[in-house]
């Protein structure tokens, strides 16, 4: 892109918070995981530890 006269600057990612009135809302992700019932506990633990 530089040879075409453009330059790009990359910075560290930032969380963009949204506000509802004066209340700051948290970023929320929705995930659906289909696993056997016997594995659900382990999967829930793994997802919970990703915070």
C-alpha positions in Angstrom: 0.0 0.0 0.0 2.9 2.3 0.6 3.8 2.4 -3.1 0.3 3.6 -3.8 0.7 6.6 -1.4 -1.1 5.1 1.6 0.3 4.3 5.1 -1.4 2.3 7.9 -0.9 2.8 11.6 -2.0 -0.1 13.9 -2.4 0.4 17.6 -3.3 -1.9 20.5 -7.0 -3.1 20.5 -9.3 -1.2 22.8 -12.7 -2.1 24.3 -15.5 0.2 23.1 -18.0 0.6 25.9 -21.6 1.4 25.2 -23.8 3.5 27.5 -27.5 3.1 28.2 -28.3 6.4 29.8 -25.7 6.9 32.5 -25.1 3.2 32.9 -22.0 1.6 31.3 -22.8 -1.8 29.7 -20.3 -4.6 29.5 -19.3 -6.2 26.2 -21.1 -9.5 25.9 -20.5 -12.3 23.5 -23.0 -15.1 22.9 -21.7 -18.6 22.1 -23.5 -21.8 21.4 -21.6 -25.1 22.0 -23.2 -28.5 21.3 -21.5 -31.3 23.3 -22.5 -34.5 25.0 -24.0 -34.0 28.4 -21.0 -35.8 30.1 -18.6 -33.2 28.7 -20.7 -30.1 29.4 -19.2 -29.4 32.8 -15.6 -29.4 31.5 -16.7 -27.2 28.6 -18.4 -24.7 30.9 -15.3 -24.5 33.1 -13.1 -23.9 30.1 -15.3 -21.1 28.7 -15.7 -19.5 32.2 -11.9 -19.4 32.6 -11.5 -17.4 29.3 -12.7 -14.2 30.9 
